[in-house]
């Protein structure tokens, strides 16, 4: 090449990864590999200077701004004159390759970057022969910088500076590939860095890269004794082949349709090449490759930019810790939908049996020392009831039932004993300065507070059945004896009463009412990350007003900031991460959420009116029965919500203690960051705290073990755990008693109708509080569970769907208050539904149509179904249900079954 052309065309082997501005991402990467000795077809790059000269010579910047269609853009590039010096440089470069068939590939400056791949957004042309066709292909590559696909991708990727974009073109000798494909040196499906995923199909690579053929897939685990972890041989119906004028897709010969494209030895050879490319660039790579005459070559390498965190294997076996036990996911488990973190799993396994034993002993001293366990299976927690325990409980249940049904016993015990005791236990630790405590004292405080919470919840387990029983009794009486056609639902008589979640909503609404009168407050909030609100000093609002706002918000969090999203203390609460509260406040300030005071006032007025109408038309006998039943149901419904909302009272303090301990362990080198403390086992924490208290400056590094546990947790989270174990035909008779169904397939998910009505809208799938900010008014809330902390979103949602829950769960009760349909206990809605999906929630039928319709396509009754078993699932149902199975087994045994 002559010197005058060096700025327009550069040999590929002269370029390095730093040549992005002149060669684009693809050209720079390929040049770097070629220089380093990797098998890359030789070629040259038509530099960005050539594109810029072409654009300037034809005034295309201005003309592109006025082009009103993709066809108009293509016409501009097709009709514009190619500067002679550019055409000459490209022709000379082509001659230097021998003027044989080449591949012409676009290489934009915003392509194959470490943070954005822009893969497949510009064009590639294969088997191009002749100078004129090479020049035409270069021109087409330039035009592809402005095709609809590339422009839309840049907009979605928020790529700034489109005016500074340029494009180079890579021209390489064509490899007459017998097999071609794509290789990821880290698994893009599960994030595992030690796995290489190879896809392969016959012929040139265009069909694979373009997605026109289902390729073979090979997974190589570089750490395994048998490195080929899996192989899937596809039916490769089409292949890309060379023609006289380029390439085309043809039907794959029958002899090759189901034949493997690569041998095991070739798979391992290719994976080894990929590992070297990854090592060269220092990060996982997305590589396009070819195989011809037994030799692999690399024709493209780009960073993998959207690699997820590594995910462990999906559980397939659910082995029982004890063969002679029954395992149930019910009661407190409804607030633990995910696999547990290791520290919480170890500590809760001790705390829950303590609470249950204390409860049972108080009900009947003969129940002391019950054989109860709370283990995890594949990370998911289960109640473990031995058959010996169930036999004991069966005989002693009548005594316990007499106590539970004694007037005032449950309410007095919860209100006057359990709740004050729990508050006192929390108060004993809340004023301690964590920094002044020893490491052993910090973890002792966590254990004490968790035990106090579990003892408290054991008492809540008496409240829940009372609320369930009274509601079911009222509903049964009303529907069977009192209700006429066209009358209100039974649940309408239970709405409008104050409870902690509704008081929290009104408190936030009051803060918003005040805030709307503060100049600049709404704009200041919108400009701040939610987590920084309590520490920031924003512009645009007076310092006095901001201090007043912050004080009001802190007061709200002090009263309601203990509400939990998930009982596992690895999850934040509003007291230490107010993001969901701040997001709800932003909506309230903007007037996008309903006024809770007005809604409650209207609900009360309607409830009183329909109650008066009902009682007025009843005869004295039925009126007396109705008043007694309705009064009990109205009393217990808000008590249940208050009791559950208090469950998290200890959690802000627990998390403060663990954050302090995590900080110390980080400084001592035991963990990488403070939150890693949740991923240690209790034994590891005890050993580390002993070391810290003994003055150790350095501790054993648990980083590798923590990363492995996080990986396993992510894989387990993809599972839908059985609601009971062992799975058998007899146990299957209890399906209806559990708070969630198993895996469901098909276009309609079935669950429990918790609140009547029907709505079709876009779904928003929430995995936790980090997703709350994205929730938009009118969307359907889809989550594993909804605890009291989710209540602010109900003011925005048009419907609710959960994996876990029942007709008497928090989600059902609050949805009825808001008048929105709810379907709960679907089992796997969060795995079947994606954000943005159009779904139909029918609370009356208990169905969720995944294609925007229900199974019948017709509106259904608005009355949510209240199955007679619901009181079992609501509280201490796991033990009672197990007893029922034991009794049935005894009956069958007596009959000789």
N, C-alpha and C positions, 0 to 999 in steps of 0.2 A: 504494500500500500504506500502511496506517496504521502508526503508530509501534510499536503493541503487537505487530505481526507481524514487525517488521524482524529480530528475532533468529531467527525460525523460517523465513522465506523471504527470499531476497536476489536482486535482479535479477542476471543473469549478468554484465552489463556493469560492475557495481560491484566485481567480485572481481578479485584478482590472484593470481599464483603463490604468494604468501605466505599465502593464505587456506586452507591445507591443513586446519587444524584445524576449520574450520567448513564448508568446501565439499568436502572430500575431494580426492584427486589429480586426478580427471577434471574436476570443477567448477572447481578453482583454475586449471588449465591453460587450459581453454576460456575462462574469464573473462579471463585475462591476454591471450589472443590477440584476443578481441573488443575489449578496451580498446585494443589496439595497432593496430586497424584491419584485422585479418585477416577474411576471409570466413567467419564462424561464425554459424550460425542463432541468432537471439535466443532467450532463454529465462530461466529462473530456477532457483535452487537451493533445494531443501528442505534446510535446514542440518542439521548433526549435532545441534544443540540440539533440533530437532523429534524426531529419533530418540531422543535421550536422554530427552526428556519422555515419549514413548510408552513406553519401557522402564520408566521410573520409575513411571508411572501404573499400570502393570499388573504391577509387581514381577517383570519378566521376567528380571533377572539371576539371581535365586534359582531361578526355574522352569526357565531354560535349563540350569542345572547338573544338574537331575534328569531332563531329557528324555533318553529312552533310544533314540531313533531319529530319522532325518531327518523322517519323517512327523509325529512328535510336535512337532518344532521348528516345522514349517510350520503345524501346527494352533494352536500358541500364538500365532503372529503373526496368523493368520487370525481367530481368535476374540476376541483382545484388543480392548478398546474404544479407539477413536481419540479422543484428547482434542479437545474442541471447538475450542480455540484453534489446534491444529495443522490440523484439517480446514478451518477457516475461512481460515487463512493460505494453504494450498495452493489452495483454491478461488479466492481473490482473485488469486493469482499466475496461475492458469490463465485467469481472465477478462481479465487484463492482456494476454495473448497473443491474445485474440480468440476463445478457446474452440474453435479449430479442431483438426485432427489434430496430435498431438505425439509425440515420442519421449521415453520415460522411461528414464533410464539410471542405474544405481547408481554411486556415487562414494565408495568407502571411503577412510578416512584412511590405510590401508595399501595404496593402489593408485596406480599411475602415479607411483611414486617414483623418484628417481635410481638407487637401488640394488636395487629390486625392483618389477617392473611389476604383478604380480598380474593379468596380462591375462586377461580372459575368466572370472574366477572368480566374479563376481557377475552379476546378470541385467540384461537390456535388453528393453524392450517398445516395439514400433514401431506407428505409426498408431493411437494411442489417442485416442478422442474421447469427451467428456462428463466432467463433474466426478467422478461416481461411479467411472468406469473409471480416471480418473487417480489417484484416491485408492487404489483397489485395487492399481494398478500400483506406487505408492509403497510400499505395505505389502509387496508381493511383493519389491521391491528390498531393503527392510530385512531381510526373512527370508533373502534370499540371502547375507547376511553369514555365515550359519551353515549353509549347505548343505555337503554332504560334500566337494564339490570345493574350496570355498574353505578349509575347515578343514584338509584334507589339504595343500593348497598352503602354507598358513602353517606347518604342521609341517615340511614339506620345506625351506622357506626359512628355518627356525629363527627365525621372527619372534617376538620376545619381547613380552611385555606384551599378550597377547590380551585381558585384562580392560580395557585402555584403548582397545580398538578402538571405533570408531564409524563411522557411514556417513551420507553425504548422498545426495541424489538430484537429478540434473539433468533438468529438463523443458525441452525445446526444440521450437520449431516443426518439424514434420516436413518434410524435403526430399523431394518426390516424385521420387526419383532414377530416372533412366533407366539410369545406370551407377553403380556404387559399388565400392569396394575398399579396399585397404590399401597404404600407401606407406612404405617404409623409406628414410630418407635416407642410410643407409650399408648396404652389402650384408651381410645377416646370414649369408649362406652362406660368403663368403670374407673378410669383415671389411674390405673395401676402402671407405675413407671417401669416395672420390671417386665412388662408384657409388650411384645411387638405383634401388631395385627397386620396381616398381609392379605390383600384381595388380588385376585388374578383371573384373567380371562384370555381366550385365544385372540391372536392377531394384534393389531395396533391398540394403543391404550385409550383411544377416543371413546369407545363404548363404555369402558369402566368409569373413566373420569366423568363422562356425561350422564351416567346413571341409566344407560339404555339396556344394560345387561345385568342379570344377577350373577355376581362373580363367585368363584370359590373363595373360601375364607379360611385362613390358617392363623392360629394364635400360638405364639412362642413365648414361653415363660423362661427367661434367662436364668432364673435361680433354681429351677426345678431339676431333679435328676433326669426325668424324661421331659425334655424341654418343649416338645410339641404338645401343648395343653389341649388343643382341639383342632379338628379339621372338618370343614363342611363343604362337600362337593356339590355344587349347584348344577342345575340344568341350564347351561349357557346357550340360550336360544339364538343369539345373534353374535356377530363378531365384526370388527372393522378391518377391512383389507385394502390393499393398494389397488388403484386403477390407473388408467392412462392419464387421467386429468386430476388425480388427487386420491381421495379415499371414499369408501362407501360402506354401509352396513349390509351384510348379507346373512342369510340363515347359516347357522353352524352345521357342518356335516354331521350326520347322525352318529358317526363313529366317535365324535368328539363331545357330543352333548353332555354326557355324564362322566366323562373321563377326567381324572385329576390333571390339572394344568402343571403342577409341580410335584416332584418327588420329595420325600422327606429330606434327603440330602440337600436338594436345592432350596427348600424352605429354610433350613438352618444356615446355608451359605448366604442367602439373601438377608436374613435377620442379622447375621454377623456384619454384613456390609452396612445395614442400617444403624447398628450400634456404633460403628466407626464414624459414620456421618454425624450422629448425635454427639459423640465425643468431640468431634471437630468443632461443631458450632456451640457446644456447651449447653444444649437444651433439646428436648424432644422434637423430632422432625416429622413432617408430612412429606413423603417422598414418592415421586412418580418414577417408575422403573420399567426397563424392558429386558427381555431375554431373547437373544439371537445367537445361534451357533454355540449354545452352551455358555454364553458369557452374559452376565448382568451388567447393565449400564444405568446410570442415574440421569434422568432427563429433567428433573425438577426437584428442588428441596426447599421447603419453607418451614418456619416454626409452627408448631401446634399452638394456637392462640387461645383456645377455649377448652383446655383440658380440665376436667372436673377433679375434685379431690379423690384420691384412691378409694375404691369401694371394695369391700370384702365379698366373699361368696354369699349368695342367697341361701338361707337355711333350707334344707330339704328334710332333715331328720329332727324330730322333737323328742329327744330321749328324756325319760323320766328320772329325776333324782332318786325316787323311791318307788319300787314296783307296787307296793301295797298301799298306794295313796291315790286320791283323786285331786285333780288340779283345775282351778277355775280362775278365769279373769272376770271379776265382778267387783262391785262396791268401790273401794278406794282405787282399784285398778283402772276405773273409768277416768281417773285423772292422771294416769300414767300410760298414755297411748303408745309411747315410743320405747325402744330398748333403753334400759337404764344405764347411766354412766357408772363406772366401777365403784367409786367411793359411795355414792348414794345406794347402790345395790347392796353393798356390804353392810352399811349402817341401817338401812330400812329393814333388812332381813332380821335384824335383832329387835328393832323397835316395834314393828307391827305385832309380832307374837306377844310382846310384853303388854301392849295395849289391849289386845284381845283377851289375854289371860286375866288381866285385871278386871275387865268388863264381865267376863263369864263368872269369875269367882264372886264378884259382887252380887250377881244375880242368883247364884247358887254355889255355896261353899264347896259342894261336892265336885265342882268342876275345876278345882285347883290343879295346876300343872298340866294343862291340856297340851297334847302333842300336835302343835300347830307350827307350820313353817311358812316362809314367804320367799321362796327361791326364785331365781331367774332361769328360764329355759330359752336358749338363744338370745339372751339379753332381756326378754320380756318377763315381767313378774307375774307370778301365779300364787294364789292361795293353795297351800298344800294341806289337805285334811287326810290324816291316816284313817283307815277303816276302823281301827280300834277306837279312835277319838269319836268318829261318827256314831259308833255303837253306844258309847257313853252318853253323848249328847241326845241321842234319840230317846233314851229313857228319862232324861232329866229335862227335856224341853217343856213339858207342861208346867213345871214350877216356874221356869223363866217367863213363859207366856203370861202366867197369872200376874207376875210383877209388872211386865211391860204394859199390860192393859189396865193396871190399877190407876184410878183417876189421879192425875197430877204427877205420877211417878216420873215419866220420861221428861216432861217439861221442867219440872223442878230440878231434876238431876242435871239436865243440860244447863239451864239458866242460872241456877243457884250454886252449882258445884263444879261442873266440868269447865264451863267457860271462865269463871273467876280463877279456878286453879291454873288454867292455861295462861291467862293473862298474867298471873303472878309469876309463873315460870319464865315467861318472856321478860317481864320487868326485872327479874333477877339478873339478866344478862345485858339488857339493852343499854344500860348506862355505863357498862364497862368500856374503857378505851382499849380497843384491840391491840394497839401498839404497846400497851403496858402489860399485856398478858404473856406468859411463857407459851411456847409452841404447844406444849402438852395441855395447857389450860385452854388454848384456842380449840383444839379438837375435842376436848372434854365438853366445852360449851356447845359445840355442834351436836354431840351425842345427846346431851341433856335436853336441848331444845327439840331435836327430832323425836326423842322419846315422848316429850310433853305433847307434841303435835299428834303423835299416833295414839296416845292415851285419850286425847281430846276427840280424835276422829272415831275412836271406838264408841264413844258416847253419841256422836253424831249418827252412828249406825242404828241407834234406837230412834232418833228423830225421823230419819228418812222413811222407815216403814210406817210410822204413825202418819206422816204427811201423805204417803202413798195410799194407805188403807182408807183414810178419811176421804180423800179425793175419789178413789174408786168406789167407795160406798155411796157417796153422793151421786156420782155419775150413773151408777147402776140403778139407784132409786129413781133418779130423775128420768132417765131414758125408759125405764120399765113401767113407771106408774104415773109420773107427773107430766111428762112432755107431750105436747100436741103437735100436729103438723104445722110447720112454720114457726115454732117457738125457738128461742135462742138455744145455743149449745149449753151443755152443763158447765163447761169451763168459763163461760161468760160471767157466771155468778161469782167467780173466784178472782177476778181481775181488779186491778187498781189499788191493791194494798201496798203499803210501804215495805220495802225490804232493802237490805244493804246495797245490792247492785243498783236499784232504782234511786236510792239516796245518793250514791256516788254519781250517777248520771245528772241528777238535779244539782249537785254541788258544782259539777263542771259547767253545766248550763248557766248557773249563777255567775261563775267566773267569766264566762263568755259575755253575758249581759253587761257586766261591769266593764269588760275589756273593750266592748264596742264604743264606749264613750271616751276611751283614752286615745288621743291623737297619735298615730304612727305605730300603735302596738301591733296590729295585724300584719303590717308590712314588715316590721322588725322580726316577728315570729317567722314569717315566710322566708326570711333571708338567713335563718339560722338552722344548723343541724339540730334536730330535736334533742339529741343527747347533751348538747351544750347549753341549753336554755337556762339551766340553773347556775351556770358559771359565767355566762357571757355578759358583756356590757355593750349592747348594740347601739349603733347610731340610729337617728330618726325618731327616738322616743326619749323623753326626759328621764334623767337618772332617778328622779323621785318617783315618777310613774313606774319605771321598770322595777325599782325596789319594792314598790307596793304590789306589783303583779307577781314578782317572784315570791314574796311572802304569802300571798294568797294561794299560789300554786303549791308551795311547800306545805301549807296547812292542809290542802286537799290531799296531798300525797301522804301526809302524816296520818290522816284518818283512813284513807282508802288504798294506800300504796302497797299493801300486803297482798292484794288479790293476785292469784297465781294463774299462769297460763298452763303450767305443767308442774306436778308436785316434785319432780326431780329438781333438786336445788341447783343443778347446773344451769337451769333456765332463769333468766332475770325476772324480777318483779318491778312494778312501776316505781317503787321507792328508790331503786338503784339505777333503773333505766326508764325514764319517763316518756320515751319515744311514742308509744301508743296513745298515752294520755294527751301529749302535745298535738299529735295528729288529729285526734278527736276534737281537741280545742280549736284547731285551725278550721275544721269544717263548721263547728258551731259559730265561730266568729264570723264566718262568711255566710251564715244563714243556710247552710246546706244540710243541716240535721233538724229533726223535729223538736219542738219545745216540749220537754218532758212534763213540765208542770201542767201545761194545757192538755196534753194527752191524758195524764192521770186524772185531771179534773173531769174531762169528758167521759173517761172510763168509769169513774165513780158514779157520776150522774146516771149513766146508762145502767150500771149494776144495781143501783138503788131503785131505779124505775122498774126494771124487769123483776126484781125481787118483790117489790110491792105488788105488782100485777099478779105474780105467781101466787103469793100468799092470799091475795084477795079472792081468788077463784077456788081455793081449796077448802074442803070440808075440815072441821076441827081435827079429826084424827090424822088425816094426811098432812095438814098444816103443821101439827106438832112434830110429826116424824121428819118433815122436810126441814123445819127450823133447826131441829137437833142435828141432823146430818149436815146441813149447809153450814151451820155455825162452826162445827168441828173442822170441816174442810177449809173454811175461810181462816180459821185460827192457825192451822198448821202449814198452809202453803207459804206464807212469808217467813215463818219460823225456820222452815227447811232452808230457805235461801240465806237467812242470817247465819244459820249454823254452818253451812258450807263456806260462806264468805269468810268466816273467821278462821278457817283452816290454815291460812297462810300467815297468821299473826307472827309466827316465829321466823318466817323465811327471810325478811330483810336483815335480821340480826345474824342468822346462820350464814348468809352470804357475806356480810361484813367480816365475820370471823374467818371464813374461808379465803376471802380475798387477802386478808392480812397474812394468813399462813402461806398462801400461794406466793405472795411477794417475797417472803423470807426464803421459801424453797427455791424460787427463781434466782435470788442472789447467791444462794449456796450451790447453784449449778445442778440441782436435782431435776428441775423442769425448765422448759424454755420460756414460759410465760405464766402469769398468775393463774389464768383459767385452766391450765393443765392440771391443777390440783384435783379437779373433778375426775380426772382420768387415772388417778392412782388408786390402788386398792387400800382398804383400811389398814392392812398389815404394813404396806409400804409407808403410809402416812405415819403410823405409830413408830416405825423404825426411824423415819426421818425426823420426827419431832423429838425423839429421844436424843438423836445426834445433835440437833440444834440446841437443845437445852444443856447438852454436855459441852457446848462451846465449839462444835465442829464448824469449820469455815467452808469446807467442801463436802458435798454428799454425792452418793452414786447418781449418775445421770440416768434418768428413766425415759429419755426422749424417744428411743427406738420402741420401747414397749408401749408408750403412749400413742405413737403414730400407728402401731399395729392395732391397738384397741379402737382408735378412731375409725380405722379402715373397716374393722369388723362391725362396728356400730352402724356405719353407713350401709353396709350390705344387709345387715339384719333389719334395718329400717324399711327396706323394700319388701319385707315379708308381711303377710297378713297372718298373725298368730292364731292358732286354734283357740276358741273360747273355752274349751275344756279339754282335758287329757285324762286318761287315754281316749282316743277317738274310737268309738265302737257304735254298733247299732243301738245298743241300749242307751248309751250316753246321748246319742243323737236325738232321743226323745225330749231332751232338755234344750234343744236349739232355741225354742221360743223364749226360754227363761234368761237368755244371755243378752248383754247390752250391745252386741254386734253380731252381724252375720259373717260367714266365711267369705272366701273369694267368690265374686259374682261375675258372670260374663253376660254378653248380650246387650241389646240397646236400652234396656230398662233395669235400673237398680231398685231393689225393694228394701224397705226399711220399716221403721215404725213412724206412723204419722203423728207428729207431736203437736202441730198447730195447723188448723185447717186453712184451705184456700189453695189457689193454683196460680203460678206465675211462670212465665218464660222470659229469661234474661241471660246475660253473659255471666259466667262463673268467675269467681276470684278464689283461687286455691291458696289458703294461708297455712304455712308450716309453723308459724310462730309470730311473736311480736315484731320481728324484723320486717315482716310483710305488711304490717298494718298501714304503713304510710301509702302504699300503693292502692289501697281499697278506695273505690269510687262509688258515689251514691247510685243506688239502683242495681248494683251487682248482687249476685247470689253468693253468700258466704259459704265456702266449702272448707271444712277443717276436720282434723281427727276428732277433736272434742271442742266444746265451747264452755269455758269456765266463766265465773263472774267477771274476769278481766276482759272478756270479749264484749261485754255489754255495750260499750260505746259504739261498736260497729253495728249493733242491731238497729240503731237510729238511722243508719244509712242503707242497710241491706234491704233487698226486696224478697229475700228468702234465705233459708238456712239448710245446709246438708252436712251431716257429720258421719264419720266412720263408727263412732262409739256413742251410745246414749240410748235413752228410751223415752217413753211418753211423759215420764215424771222427772226427767233430767233438767238441768239448768236451761239448756237450749230450748226445750219445749216450752217451759214456763215463761221465759222472757219473750220468745217469739209470739206467744199468745198475747202478752201484754202489748206488743208492738203491732199485732194484727197482721203478721207476715207468715206465710206457710213454712213449715219445717218438716223435714224427714230425717230421722236420726237412726243410728245403728246400722248403716248400710254395709259396714265392714271394710270396703275398699274404695269409697268414693274419691278419696284424695289420690288414689293411684289410677283411677279410670277417667278422671276429669282433669282437664288442663285449663289454666287461666285463659279466658276468652271464649271457651266453648259455650255455645248456646244450649242451655238445658232447661227442662221444665220440671218444676217442683210441685208435686201434688200432695199436700199435707193430708187431705182426706183419704186418699188411696194409699198413702205411704210409698209413693213411687217417685223416681227421678228419671225422666226421659233424657237420654244422652244425645239424642238427635233433635232436641227441641220439642218433643211430644211425649205423652205418656203411652202406656201400652194399648190403650183403647182409642186414644185421640179425642176422647170426650171428657168434658168437665165431670168431676166426681164430687161426692158429698163433702162438705166442708168440715164435718164432724171428725176429729181425730179419733182413731181407735184406741180404746183403753182396755187391753187384754187383762184378764183376771189374774194373770201371773205377775203383773208388773210390780206388786209390792215385794215379791221375792227378789227380783233383780234390783230393786231400788236400794235395798239395805243389806241385811245379813243373808242375802239369798244364796250365796255360794254354799254355805253350810247346810241350809235348809234343803236346797235342791239335791245336794249329795245324799242327805238323809232319805229323800224320796227314792233315789235310785237304790240305796241299800234295802229299803223296805220292799221295793218291787223285786229285787233279787231274792229276798227271803221268800216272798210269795211264790215266785217261780220255782225256787228250790223245793218248797213244800209240795208243789204240784208235780214235781219231777221233771220240770222243763229243763 
